Amino acid sequence: MMEKRVVFDEALCKGCKLCIEFCPVNIVVLGEELNEKGYRTTNVIEQDKCTSCRACAIVCPDNVITVYRPKK
């Protein structure tokens, strides 16, 4: 199983969708589940396509995204 490259703190995500707009490979999506605050949170599909560019983490106003670089 592949290690996650992008991890969202779903409890703090407000579903603003900025990370979706700025992802250059279009792998960030709005989920169906609601967090405890009632927001639909974002998550990553196809982790293996993530380039670890950090665009999503940089634009996140609530600092809920952590991006890891793949091990070589």
N, C-alpha and C positions, 0 to 999 in steps of 0.2 A: 504494500500500500504506500502511495506517495505521501510525503510530508506536505502539510498545508503551507502554502506560500503566503496566503492572505488570511488573516483571522480578524473577524469583527467581534467587538464586545456588544453582542445583540441587546443586552440589558440597557445599554446607553444609547443605542442607535435611534435616531428620530426619523429615519427614512426620507431624508431630504433629497436623495437621488443625485447629489453632486458627484459621488464616486462613480455612478453609472455613466453620467455624461462625460467624465474625463478619462475613463478607462480606454486606452488606445486599442485594446484587443477585444473589447466588448464582452467581457466575461463576468461582469458584475450585474446582478439582477435584483429586482425587488422581490422578496419572498412573500409567501402567502400567510405565514404565521405572524401573530402579533406578539410584541414583547409585553412585559408587565405594565408598561406605560401606555399601551394601546397603539403603538406605532408598528407598521409593517417594516420589517428590517431588511437590509440588503445582505447579500451573500455572494459568494463566487461559485460559478459553475466551471467545470473544466480547469481545475487548479493547475494542471500540467501546461496549460497555455499561458499562464501568468508569466510575464517577463520581469517581475519584481521591480518595475519602474518607480513604484511608490506614488504615482499620480493620485490614486484614490486616497491614500493616507495624507498627502499634502493638502488636498482640497477639503478634507473632512473638518467641518467646523467644531465638532465635538470630540475629535481625537480618539475615535473608537476603532481605528484600523491599524493593525500591525502587519508589516510586510517583512517576510523573511527571504533571504537570498538562498537559492538552492545550493546544496553541498556539491562540490565537484569531486 
